[in-house]
Amino acid sequence: MRSYQSILILKPDLDEAQVDQALEKVTEFLTKYKGACLKVEKWGKKRLAYRVKKSRFGYYLNIYHTCDGSAVSSLENDYKLYDLVLKYLVIRLEEKELTRAMGRDFEAESEDEKSETKEGNGSAKTAKTAKAKEVVEG
C-alpha cells in the first residue's frame, strides 16, 4: 500500500466534538478502502484566501494515511460527497517524505523536553546562587 497525505477543510461552525465525529467518519472511509490512519494533525480554524461555499473560514485537518492506489479516486468521491468537507486534497507521499512527517512530531516533542530541562537547570542554578548569597550575608 502507498502512503498519502489528505488535507481537509471542514465547515467553520463545527465545535470540537463535531470535528472529532467528522474525523471518525474520515477514518471509516479509510478503513472501507483497506487503508489505515497513521497520523492526524488538527491545524484549527483558519481564514481562507477566498470564499468557499459561502465560507470565509475553515477548520483544517492534515491526515497521513495508507490506502490502496486504486481506491484513491473512490476516497476522493467520499470526501466530495461528505457535507462537512469544504475542500480536500490528497497527495501521494514518497517513503522519505512520510518518515520526515512522522519524525517531525517526535522532534518537536524532544525540543520541548530539551527546553524544559534547560529551564529546570537554569532555575536550579539561580536557586543555588540565591542560597549562597544568603549564607554569605547571614
N, CA, C and O atoms as a GROMACS GRO file, in nm:
protein
  552
    1MET      N    1   0.083  -0.119   0.000
    1MET     CA    2   0.000   0.000   0.000
    1MET      C    3   0.087   0.124   0.000
    1MET      O    4   0.198   0.125   0.054
    2ARG      N    5   0.035   0.227  -0.060
    2ARG     CA    6   0.108   0.353  -0.067
    2ARG      C    7   0.068   0.446   0.046
    2ARG      O    8  -0.038   0.430   0.107
    3SER      N    9   0.154   0.542   0.071
    3SER     CA   10   0.127   0.642   0.176
    3SER      C   11   0.075   0.769   0.112
    3SER      O   12   0.120   0.810   0.006
    4TYR      N   13  -0.021   0.831   0.180
    4TYR     CA   14  -0.084   0.953   0.129
    4TYR      C   15  -0.098   1.055   0.240
    4TYR      O   16  -0.095   1.022   0.359
    5GLN      N   17  -0.115   1.179   0.199
    5GLN     CA   18  -0.147   1.288   0.289
    5GLN      C   19  -0.276   1.352   0.239
    5GLN      O   20  -0.285   1.393   0.124
    6SER      N   21  -0.376   1.358   0.327
    6SER     CA   22  -0.502   1.423   0.292
    6SER      C   23  -0.515   1.549   0.376
    6SER      O   24  -0.502   1.546   0.498
    7ILE      N   25  -0.540   1.659   0.309
    7ILE     CA   26  -0.567   1.785   0.378
    7ILE      C   27  -0.713   1.818   0.353
    7ILE      O   28  -0.756   1.833   0.239
    8LEU      N   29  -0.789   1.829   0.461
    8LEU     CA   30  -0.932   1.855   0.451
    8LEU      C   31  -0.962   1.991   0.514
    8LEU      O   32  -0.904   2.027   0.616
    9ILE      N   33  -1.052   2.064   0.453
    9ILE     CA   34  -1.103   2.188   0.512
    9ILE      C   35  -1.249   2.162   0.544
    9ILE      O   36  -1.331   2.140   0.455
   10LEU      N   37  -1.280   2.166   0.673
   10LEU     CA   38  -1.416   2.142   0.719
   10LEU      C   39  -1.490   2.273   0.739
   10LEU      O   40  -1.428   2.380   0.743
   11LYS      N   41  -1.621   2.265   0.753
   11LYS     CA   42  -1.703   2.384   0.778
   11LYS      C   43  -1.657   2.452   0.906
   11LYS      O   44  -1.620   2.384   1.002
   12PRO      N   45  -1.659   2.585   0.910
   12PRO     CA   46  -1.604   2.657   1.025
   12PRO      C   47  -1.693   2.656   1.149
   12PRO      O   48  -1.644   2.683   1.259
   13ASP      N   49  -1.820   2.628   1.136
   13ASP     CA   50  -1.911   2.637   1.250
   13ASP      C   51  -1.915   2.510   1.335
   13ASP      O   52  -2.006   2.493   1.416
   14LEU      N   53  -1.819   2.420   1.317
   14LEU     CA   54  -1.814   2.296   1.394
   14LEU      C   55  -1.742   2.319   1.526
   14LEU      O   56  -1.643   2.393   1.531
   15ASP      N   57  -1.791   2.254   1.632
   15ASP     CA   58  -1.718   2.258   1.759
   15ASP      C   59  -1.626   2.135   1.765
   15ASP      O   60  -1.624   2.054   1.672
   16GLU      N   61  -1.552   2.122   1.873
   16GLU     CA   62  -1.450   2.016   1.884
   16GLU      C   63  -1.512   1.877   1.873
   16GLU      O   64  -1.454   1.789   1.809
   17ALA      N   65  -1.629   1.855   1.934
   17ALA     CA   66  -1.693   1.723   1.929
   17ALA      C   67  -1.734   1.688   1.786
   17ALA      O   68  -1.720   1.574   1.743
   18GLN      N   69  -1.785   1.785   1.713
   18GLN     CA   70  -1.826   1.760   1.575
   18GLN      C   71  -1.704   1.736   1.485
   18GLN      O   72  -1.711   1.657   1.391
   19VAL      N   73  -1.594   1.804   1.514
   19VAL     CA   74  -1.470   1.779   1.437
   19VAL      C   75  -1.422   1.637   1.462
   19VAL      O   76  -1.378   1.569   1.370
   20ASP      N   77  -1.430   1.592   1.587
   20ASP     CA   78  -1.390   1.455   1.618
   20ASP      C   79  -1.480   1.353   1.548
   20ASP      O   80  -1.432   1.250   1.501
   21GLN      N   81  -1.611   1.382   1.541
   21GLN     CA   82  -1.703   1.294   1.470
   21GLN      C   83  -1.670   1.289   1.321
   21GLN      O   84  -1.673   1.183   1.259
   22ALA      N   85  -1.638   1.405   1.264
   22ALA     CA   86  -1.600   1.410   1.122
   22ALA      C   87  -1.472   1.331   1.100
   22ALA      O   88  -1.458   1.263   0.998
   23LEU      N   89  -1.378   1.341   1.193
   23LEU     CA   90  -1.254   1.265   1.183
   23LEU      C   91  -1.280   1.116   1.189
   23LEU      O   92  -1.216   1.039   1.117
   24GLU      N   93  -1.372   1.072   1.274
   24GLU     CA   94  -1.408   0.931   1.281
   24GLU      C   95  -1.469   0.885   1.149
   24GLU      O   96  -1.441   0.775   1.102
   25LYS      N   97  -1.552   0.970   1.090
   25LYS     CA   98  -1.614   0.936   0.961
   25LYS      C   99  -1.507   0.920   0.852
   25LYS      O  100  -1.515   0.830   0.769
   26VAL      N  101  -1.408   1.009   0.854
   26VAL     CA  102  -1.299   1.002   0.755
   26VAL      C  103  -1.218   0.874   0.776
   26VAL      O  104  -1.179   0.810   0.678
   27THR      N  105  -1.192   0.836   0.901
   27THR     CA  106  -1.120   0.710   0.925
   27THR      C  107  -1.204   0.590   0.882
   27THR      O  108  -1.149   0.488   0.840
   28GLU      N  109  -1.337   0.601   0.892
   28GLU     CA  110  -1.423   0.495   0.838
   28GLU      C  111  -1.407   0.484   0.686
   28GLU      O  112  -1.405   0.374   0.631
   29PHE      N  113  -1.396   0.599   0.620
   29PHE     CA  114  -1.373   0.598   0.475
   29PHE      C  115  -1.244   0.522   0.444
   29PHE      O  116  -1.238   0.441   0.352
   30LEU      N  117  -1.140   0.550   0.523
   30LEU     CA  118  -1.010   0.487   0.500
   30LEU      C  119  -1.016   0.336   0.523
   30LEU      O  120  -0.962   0.259   0.444
   31THR      N  121  -1.081   0.295   0.630
   31THR     CA  122  -1.089   0.151   0.658
   31THR      C  123  -1.176   0.080   0.555
   31THR      O  124  -1.154  -0.038   0.527
   32LYS      N  125  -1.274   0.150   0.499
   32LYS     CA  126  -1.358   0.091   0.395
   32LYS      C  127  -1.274   0.053   0.273
   32LYS      O  128  -1.304  -0.046   0.206
   33TYR      N  129  -1.170   0.130   0.245
   33TYR     CA  130  -1.083   0.102   0.131
   33TYR      C  131  -0.952   0.036   0.174
   33TYR      O  132  -0.850   0.048   0.106
   34LYS      N  133  -0.956  -0.034   0.286
   34LYS     CA  134  -0.842  -0.112   0.338
   34LYS      C  135  -0.721  -0.024   0.367
   34LYS      O  136  -0.607  -0.066   0.347
   35GLY      N  137  -0.746   0.096   0.413
   35GLY     CA  138  -0.638   0.187   0.450
   35GLY      C  139  -0.627   0.200   0.600
   35GLY      O  140  -0.709   0.145   0.674
   36ALA      N  141  -0.526   0.272   0.645
   36ALA     CA  142  -0.506   0.295   0.788
   36ALA      C  143  -0.460   0.439   0.810
   36ALA      O  144  -0.383   0.494   0.731
   37CYS      N  145  -0.508   0.497   0.916
   37CYS     CA  146  -0.471   0.634   0.952
   37CYS      C  147  -0.342   0.628   1.034
   37CYS      O  148  -0.337   0.560   1.136
   38LEU      N  149  -0.238   0.697   0.989
   38LEU     CA  150  -0.108   0.693   1.057
   38LEU      C  151  -0.092   0.808   1.156
   38LEU      O  152  -0.041   0.789   1.266
   39LYS      N  153  -0.134   0.927   1.115
   39LYS     CA  154  -0.114   1.045   1.200
   39LYS      C  155  -0.216   1.151   1.162
   39LYS      O  156  -0.247   1.170   1.044
   40VAL      N  157  -0.270   1.220   1.262
   40VAL     CA  158  -0.368   1.326   1.238
   40VAL      C  159  -0.317   1.454   1.304
   40VAL      O  160  -0.278   1.453   1.420
   41GLU      N  161  -0.319   1.562   1.230
   41GLU     CA  162  -0.284   1.693   1.283
   41GLU      C  163  -0.404   1.785   1.268
   41GLU      O  164  -0.455   1.803   1.158
   42LYS      N  165  -0.449   1.841   1.378
   42LYS     CA  166  -0.559   1.938   1.374
   42LYS      C  167  -0.496   2.076   1.372
   42LYS      O  168  -0.437   2.120   1.471
   43TRP      N  169  -0.508   2.144   1.260
   43TRP     CA  170  -0.448   2.276   1.246
   43TRP      C  171  -0.539   2.386   1.298
   43TRP      O  172  -0.494   2.498   1.319
   44GLY      N  173  -0.666   2.356   1.318
   44GLY     CA  174  -0.758   2.454   1.374
   44GLY      C  175  -0.828   2.537   1.268
   44GLY      O  176  -0.818   2.511   1.148
   45LYS      N  177  -0.899   2.638   1.317
   45LYS     CA  178  -0.976   2.724   1.227
   45LYS      C  179  -0.886   2.834   1.173
   45LYS      O  180  -0.817   2.903   1.248
   46LYS      N  181  -0.888   2.848   1.041
   46LYS     CA  182  -0.806   2.949   0.974
   46LYS      C  183  -0.888   3.023   0.869
   46LYS      O  184  -0.988   2.971   0.819
   47ARG      N  185  -0.845   3.143   0.838
   47ARG     CA  186  -0.912   3.222   0.736
   47ARG      C  187  -0.871   3.172   0.598
   47ARG      O  188  -0.754   3.145   0.573
   48LEU      N  189  -0.968   3.160   0.509
   48LEU     CA  190  -0.942   3.115   0.373
   48LEU      C  191  -0.902   3.234   0.286
   48LEU      O  192  -0.937   3.348   0.316
   49ALA      N  193  -0.831   3.207   0.180
   49ALA     CA  194  -0.787   3.313   0.089
   49ALA      C  195  -0.906   3.371   0.010
   49ALA      O  196  -0.906   3.488  -0.027
   50TYR      N  197  -1.005   3.287  -0.014
   50TYR     CA  198  -1.125   3.330  -0.085
   50TYR      C  199  -1.243   3.247  -0.033
   50TYR      O  200  -1.224   3.145   0.033
   51ARG      N  201  -1.362   3.293  -0.062
   51ARG     CA  202  -1.481   3.223  -0.014
   51ARG      C  203  -1.494   3.087  -0.082
   51ARG      O  204  -1.477   3.073  -0.203
   52VAL      N  205  -1.525   2.987   0.000
   52VAL     CA  206  -1.551   2.853  -0.050
   52VAL      C  207  -1.686   2.811   0.006
   52VAL      O  208  -1.702   2.799   0.128
   53LYS      N  209  -1.782   2.788  -0.081
   53LYS     CA  210  -1.918   2.751  -0.042
   53LYS      C  211  -1.972   2.849   0.063
   53LYS      O  212  -2.028   2.807   0.165
   54LYS      N  213  -1.956   2.978   0.036
   54LYS     CA  214  -2.004   3.089   0.118
   54LYS      C  215  -1.938   3.097   0.256
   54LYS      O  216  -1.996   3.155   0.348
   55SER      N  217  -1.821   3.041   0.271
   55SER     CA  218  -1.749   3.044   0.399
   55SER      C  219  -1.617   3.116   0.383
   55SER      O  220  -1.545   3.094   0.286
   56ARG      N  221  -1.586   3.203   0.478
   56ARG     CA  222  -1.457   3.272   0.479
   56ARG      C  223  -1.354   3.201   0.565
   56ARG      O  224  -1.234   3.226   0.552
   57PHE      N  225  -1.398   3.112   0.653
   57PHE     CA  226  -1.310   3.039   0.742
   57PHE      C  227  -1.330   2.890   0.721
   57PHE      O  228  -1.429   2.847   0.662
   58GLY      N  229  -1.235   2.811   0.768
   58GLY     CA  230  -1.245   2.666   0.759
   58GLY      C  231  -1.160   2.601   0.866
   58GLY      O  232  -1.060   2.658   0.911
   59TYR      N  233  -1.199   2.481   0.906
   59TYR     CA  234  -1.123   2.404   1.005
   59TYR      C  235  -1.035   2.304   0.930
   59TYR      O  236  -1.086   2.219   0.857
   60TYR      N  237  -0.904   2.316   0.946
   60TYR     CA  238  -0.808   2.236   0.871
   60TYR      C  239  -0.772   2.107   0.945
   60TYR      O  240  -0.746   2.108   1.066
   61LEU      N  241  -0.769   1.996   0.871
   61LEU     CA  242  -0.720   1.868   0.920
   61LEU      C  243  -0.613   1.817   0.824
   61LEU      O  244  -0.631   1.823   0.703
   62ASN      N  245  -0.504   1.768   0.878
   62ASN     CA  246  -0.397   1.709   0.799
   62ASN      C  247  -0.384   1.564   0.843
   62ASN      O  248  -0.354   1.536   0.959
   63ILE      N  249  -0.408   1.471   0.750
   63ILE     CA  250  -0.412   1.329   0.784
   63ILE      C  251  -0.310   1.255   0.698
   63ILE      O  252  -0.311   1.264   0.576
   64TYR      N  253  -0.220   1.181   0.766
   64TYR     CA  254  -0.127   1.092   0.698
   64TYR      C  255  -0.186   0.952   0.705
   64TYR      O  256  -0.220   0.905   0.814
   65HIS      N  257  -0.198   0.885   0.591
   65HIS     CA  258  -0.263   0.754   0.591
   65HIS      C  259  -0.208   0.667   0.479
   65HIS      O  260  -0.137   0.715   0.390
   66THR      N  261  -0.241   0.539   0.486
   66THR     CA  262  -0.211   0.446   0.379
   66THR      C  263  -0.342   0.408   0.311
   66THR      O  264  -0.448   0.408   0.374
   67CYS      N  265  -0.332   0.376   0.185
   67CYS     CA  266  -0.452   0.339   0.110
   67CYS      C  267  -0.408   0.264  -0.015
   67CYS      O  268  -0.296   0.279  -0.063
   68ASP      N  269  -0.498   0.185  -0.067
   68ASP     CA  270  -0.472   0.115  -0.192
   68ASP      C  271  -0.474   0.217  -0.306
   68ASP      O  272  -0.560   0.305  -0.308
   69GLY      N  273  -0.382   0.207  -0.398
   69GLY     CA  274  -0.370   0.304  -0.506
   69GLY      C  275  -0.494   0.316  -0.593
   69GLY      O  276  -0.526   0.425  -0.640
   70SER      N  277  -0.562   0.206  -0.613
   70SER     CA  278  -0.682   0.208  -0.697
   70SER      C  279  -0.803   0.266  -0.625
   70SER      O  280  -0.903   0.299  -0.689
   71ALA      N  281  -0.796   0.279  -0.492
   71ALA     CA  282  -0.910   0.326  -0.415
   71ALA      C  283  -0.906   0.477  -0.387
   71ALA      O  284  -0.998   0.530  -0.324
   72VAL      N  285  -0.803   0.545  -0.432
   72VAL     CA  286  -0.789   0.687  -0.402
   72VAL      C  287  -0.901   0.769  -0.466
   72VAL      O  288  -0.954   0.861  -0.403
   73SER      N  289  -0.938   0.736  -0.588
   73SER     CA  290  -1.046   0.811  -0.654
   73SER      C  291  -1.178   0.789  -0.581
   73SER      O  292  -1.259   0.882  -0.571
   74SER      N  293  -1.201   0.670  -0.530
   74SER     CA  294  -1.323   0.645  -0.452
   74SER      C  295  -1.320   0.720  -0.320
   74SER      O  296  -1.423   0.770  -0.274
   75LEU      N  297  -1.202   0.728  -0.258
   75LEU     CA  298  -1.187   0.804  -0.135
   75LEU      C  299  -1.214   0.952  -0.160
   75LEU      O  300  -1.282   1.017  -0.080
   76GLU      N  301  -1.163   1.004  -0.270
   76GLU     CA  302  -1.189   1.144  -0.305
   76GLU      C  303  -1.338   1.167  -0.331
   76GLU      O  304  -1.390   1.273  -0.296
   77ASN      N  305  -1.406   1.070  -0.390
   77ASN     CA  306  -1.550   1.079  -0.410
   77ASN      C  307  -1.623   1.089  -0.276
   77ASN      O  308  -1.716   1.168  -0.261
   78ASP      N  309  -1.580   1.007  -0.179
   78ASP     CA  310  -1.642   1.012  -0.046
   78ASP      C  311  -1.618   1.148   0.019
   78ASP      O  312  -1.708   1.203   0.083
   79TYR      N  313  -1.497   1.202   0.004
   79TYR     CA  314  -1.469   1.336   0.056
   79TYR      C  315  -1.562   1.439  -0.009
   79TYR      O  316  -1.616   1.527   0.058
   80LYS      N  317  -1.580   1.426  -0.138
   80LYS     CA  318  -1.663   1.521  -0.212
   80LYS      C  319  -1.809   1.515  -0.168
   80LYS      O  320  -1.876   1.619  -0.161
   81LEU      N  321  -1.859   1.396  -0.140
   81LEU     CA  322  -1.999   1.379  -0.103
   81LEU      C  323  -2.027   1.404   0.045
   81LEU      O  324  -2.143   1.419   0.084
   82TYR      N  325  -1.922   1.408   0.128
   82TYR     CA  326  -1.941   1.433   0.271
   82TYR      C  327  -1.971   1.581   0.290
   82TYR      O  328  -1.892   1.666   0.249
   83ASP      N  329  -2.082   1.613   0.352
   83ASP     CA  330  -2.132   1.750   0.356
   83ASP      C  331  -2.050   1.844   0.445
   83ASP      O  332  -2.059   1.965   0.428
   84LEU      N  333  -1.971   1.793   0.538
   84LEU     CA  334  -1.892   1.880   0.626
   84LEU      C  335  -1.760   1.924   0.562
   84LEU      O  336  -1.695   2.016   0.613
   85VAL      N  337  -1.720   1.861   0.453
   85VAL     CA  338  -1.593   1.893   0.388
   85VAL      C  339  -1.616   2.003   0.284
   85VAL      O  340  -1.695   1.987   0.191
   86LEU      N  341  -1.545   2.116   0.301
   86LEU     CA  342  -1.550   2.224   0.202
   86LEU      C  343  -1.456   2.196   0.085
   86LEU      O  344  -1.496   2.206  -0.031
   87LYS      N  345  -1.332   2.160   0.117
   87LYS     CA  346  -1.232   2.128   0.016
   87LYS      C  347  -1.144   2.016   0.068
   87LYS      O  348  -1.136   1.991   0.188
   88TYR      N  349  -1.078   1.948  -0.025
   88TYR     CA  350  -0.988   1.839   0.011
   88TYR      C  351  -0.874   1.833  -0.089
   88TYR      O  352  -0.884   1.883  -0.201
   89LEU      N  353  -0.765   1.770  -0.046
   89LEU     CA  354  -0.650   1.748  -0.133
   89LEU      C  355  -0.583   1.620  -0.087
   89LEU      O  356  -0.552   1.605   0.031
   90VAL      N  357  -0.560   1.527  -0.179
   90VAL     CA  358  -0.493   1.401  -0.148
   90VAL      C  359  -0.364   1.397  -0.227
   90VAL      O  360  -0.364   1.411  -0.349
   91ILE      N  361  -0.252   1.378  -0.156
   91ILE     CA  362  -0.120   1.378  -0.216
   91ILE      C  363  -0.051   1.245  -0.185
   91ILE      O  364  -0.053   1.200  -0.070
   92ARG      N  365   0.009   1.183  -0.286
   92ARG     CA  366   0.088   1.063  -0.262
   92ARG      C  367   0.224   1.102  -0.207
   92ARG      O  368   0.288   1.193  -0.259
   93LEU      N  369   0.268   1.032  -0.104
   93LEU     CA  370   0.396   1.061  -0.040
   93LEU      C  371   0.498   0.954  -0.072
   93LEU      O  372   0.466   0.835  -0.079
   94GLU      N  373   0.620   0.996  -0.092
   94GLU     CA  374   0.730   0.901  -0.103
   94GLU      C  375   0.767   0.856   0.039
   94GLU      O  376   0.726   0.917   0.137
   95GLU      N  377   0.844   0.751   0.048
   95GLU     CA  378   0.878   0.693   0.178
   95GLU      C  379   0.956   0.792   0.266
   95GLU      O  380   0.933   0.801   0.386
   96LYS      N  381   1.050   0.865   0.204
   96LYS     CA  382   1.130   0.960   0.283
   96LYS      C  383   1.046   1.078   0.331
   96LYS      O  384   1.070   1.132   0.438
   97GLU      N  385   0.947   1.119   0.251
   97GLU     CA  386   0.857   1.227   0.294
   97GLU      C  387   0.772   1.184   0.412
   97GLU      O  388   0.746   1.262   0.504
   98LEU      N  389   0.727   1.059   0.410
   98LEU     CA  390   0.646   1.007   0.518
   98LEU      C  391   0.728   0.997   0.647
   98LEU      O  392   0.679   1.034   0.754
   99THR      N  393   0.850   0.948   0.638
   99THR     CA  394   0.933   0.937   0.758
   99THR      C  395   0.966   1.075   0.814
   99THR      O  396   0.973   1.092   0.936
  100ARG      N  397   0.987   1.173   0.726
  100ARG     CA  398   1.012   1.309   0.774
  100ARG      C  399   0.890   1.365   0.846
  100ARG      O  400   0.902   1.429   0.950
  101ALA      N  401   0.771   1.340   0.790
  101ALA     CA  402   0.648   1.390   0.850
  101ALA      C  403   0.621   1.321   0.984
  101ALA      O  404   0.575   1.385   1.078
  102MET      N  405   0.648   1.192   0.991
  102MET     CA  406   0.626   1.120   1.116
  102MET      C  407   0.730   1.160   1.220
  102MET      O  408   0.699   1.163   1.339
  103GLY      N  409   0.851   1.190   1.178
  103GLY     CA  410   0.957   1.230   1.271
  103GLY      C  411   0.945   1.372   1.317
  103GLY      O  412   1.004   1.409   1.419
  104ARG      N  413   0.870   1.454   1.244
  104ARG     CA  414   0.856   1.595   1.279
  104ARG      C  415   0.792   1.612   1.416
  104ARG      O  416   0.834   1.698   1.494
  105ASP      N  417   0.691   1.532   1.447
  105ASP     CA  418   0.624   1.540   1.576
  105ASP      C  419   0.720   1.498   1.687
  105ASP      O  420   0.722   1.559   1.793
  106PHE      N  421   0.798   1.393   1.661
  106PHE     CA  422   0.895   1.346   1.759
  106PHE      C  423   1.001   1.453   1.787
  106PHE      O  424   1.038   1.474   1.902
  107GLU      N  425   1.048   1.520   1.683
  107GLU     CA  426   1.148   1.626   1.701
  107GLU      C  427   1.091   1.741   1.782
  107GLU      O  428   1.161   1.798   1.865
  108ALA      N  429   0.965   1.777   1.758
  108ALA     CA  430   0.903   1.887   1.833
  108ALA      C  431   0.891   1.850   1.980
  108ALA      O  432   0.914   1.935   2.066
  109GLU      N  433   0.856   1.725   2.009
  109GLU     CA  434   0.846   1.681   2.148
  109GLU      C  435   0.982   1.681   2.214
  109GLU      O  436   0.994   1.725   2.329
  110SER      N  437   1.085   1.635   2.145
  110SER     CA  438   1.218   1.630   2.204
  110SER      C  439   1.273   1.771   2.228
  110SER      O  440   1.345   1.793   2.325
  111GLU      N  441   1.241   1.866   2.140
  111GLU     CA  442   1.284   2.004   2.160
  111GLU      C  443   1.215   2.064   2.283
  111GLU      O  444   1.277   2.140   2.358
  112ASP      N  445   1.088   2.032   2.304
  112ASP     CA  446   1.017   2.078   2.422
  112ASP      C  447   1.081   2.023   2.549
  112ASP      O  448   1.096   2.094   2.647
  113GLU      N  449   1.118   1.895   2.546
  113GLU     CA  450   1.182   1.834   2.661
  113GLU      C  451   1.318   1.898   2.688
  113GLU      O  452   1.353   1.922   2.804
  114LYS      N  453   1.394   1.927   2.582
  114LYS     CA  454   1.524   1.991   2.599
  114LYS      C  455   1.509   2.130   2.660
  114LYS      O  456   1.587   2.167   2.748
  115SER      N  457   1.410   2.206   2.614
  115SER     CA  458   1.392   2.341   2.667
  115SER      C  459   1.347   2.335   2.813
  115SER      O  460   1.384   2.422   2.892
  116GLU      N  461   1.268   2.233   2.849
  116GLU     CA  462   1.225   2.220   2.989
  116GLU      C  463   1.344   2.186   3.078
  116GLU      O  464   1.355   2.239   3.189
  117THR      N  465   1.432   2.098   3.032
  117THR     CA  466   1.548   2.063   3.113
  117THR      C  467   1.643   2.181   3.125
  117THR      O  468   1.704   2.201   3.230
  118LYS      N  469   1.657   2.259   3.018
  118LYS     CA  470   1.742   2.378   3.026
  118LYS      C  471   1.684   2.478   3.124
  118LYS      O  472   1.758   2.537   3.203
  119GLU      N  473   1.552   2.498   3.119
  119GLU     CA  474   1.488   2.591   3.212
  119GLU      C  475   1.500   2.539   3.354
  119GLU      O  476   1.522   2.616   3.448
  120GLY      N  477   1.486   2.409   3.369
  120GLY     CA  478   1.497   2.349   3.502
  120GLY      C  479   1.637   2.367   3.558
  120GLY      O  480   1.652   2.400   3.676
  121ASN      N  481   1.739   2.346   3.477
  121ASN     CA  482   1.878   2.365   3.522
  121ASN      C  483   1.904   2.511   3.553
  121ASN      O  484   1.974   2.542   3.650
  122GLY      N  485   1.851   2.600   3.474
  122GLY     CA  486   1.872   2.742   3.497
  122GLY      C  487   1.808   2.787   3.627
  122GLY      O  488   1.868   2.866   3.701
  123SER      N  489   1.689   2.739   3.658
  123SER     CA  490   1.622   2.778   3.781
  123SER      C  491   1.693   2.716   3.901
  123SER      O  492   1.696   2.776   4.009
  124ALA      N  493   1.748   2.595   3.883
  124ALA     CA  494   1.823   2.532   3.992
  124ALA      C  495   1.949   2.611   4.020
  124ALA      O  496   1.987   2.627   4.137
  125LYS      N  497   2.016   2.660   3.916
  125LYS     CA  498   2.137   2.740   3.935
  125LYS      C  499   2.105   2.870   4.006
  125LYS      O  500   2.179   2.913   4.094
  126THR      N  501   1.995   2.935   3.968
  126THR     CA  502   1.959   3.061   4.034
  126THR      C  503   1.921   3.037   4.178
  126THR      O  504   1.948   3.122   4.263
  127ALA      N  505   1.858   2.924   4.208
  127ALA     CA  506   1.824   2.892   4.347
  127ALA      C  507   1.951   2.868   4.428
  127ALA      O  508   1.959   2.911   4.543
  128LYS      N  509   2.051   2.802   4.370
  128LYS     CA  510   2.177   2.777   4.439
  128LYS      C  511   2.251   2.908   4.465
  128LYS      O  512   2.306   2.927   4.574
  129THR      N  513   2.252   2.998   4.367
  129THR     CA  514   2.321   3.126   4.388
  129THR      C  515   2.249   3.210   4.492
  129THR      O  516   2.313   3.282   4.568
  130ALA      N  517   2.117   3.203   4.497
  130ALA     CA  518   2.042   3.277   4.599
  130ALA      C  519   2.074   3.223   4.737
  130ALA      O  520   2.090   3.300   4.831
  131LYS      N  521   2.083   3.090   4.752
  131LYS     CA  522   2.118   3.030   4.880
  131LYS      C  523   2.260   3.067   4.920
  131LYS      O  524   2.287   3.093   5.037
  132ALA      N  525   2.350   3.069   4.821
  132ALA     CA  526   2.487   3.105   4.851
  132ALA      C  527   2.497   3.249   4.900
  132ALA      O  528   2.576   3.279   4.990
  133LYS      N  529   2.419   3.339   4.842
  133LYS     CA  530   2.418   3.479   4.885
  133LYS      C  531   2.364   3.492   5.027
  133LYS      O  532   2.414   3.573   5.106
  134GLU      N  533   2.261   3.412   5.058
  134GLU     CA  534   2.203   3.416   5.194
  134GLU      C  535   2.306   3.369   5.296
  134GLU      O  536   2.317   3.426   5.405
  135VAL      N  537   2.382   3.264   5.261
  135VAL     CA  538   2.482   3.210   5.351
  135VAL      C  539   2.593   3.312   5.374
  135VAL      O  540   2.639   3.330   5.487
  136VAL      N  541   2.636   3.378   5.267
  136VAL     CA  542   2.742   3.477   5.277
  136VAL      C  543   2.693   3.597   5.358
  136VAL      O  544   2.767   3.647   5.443
  137GLU      N  545   2.573   3.642   5.334
  137GLU     CA  546   2.520   3.758   5.405
  137GLU      C  547   2.486   3.724   5.548
  137GLU      O  548   2.503   3.808   5.637
  138GLY      N  549   2.437   3.602   5.573
  138GLY     CA  550   2.388   3.563   5.704
  138GLY      C  551   2.494   3.524   5.796
  138GLY      O  552   2.467   3.488   5.910
   0.00000   0.00000   0.00000
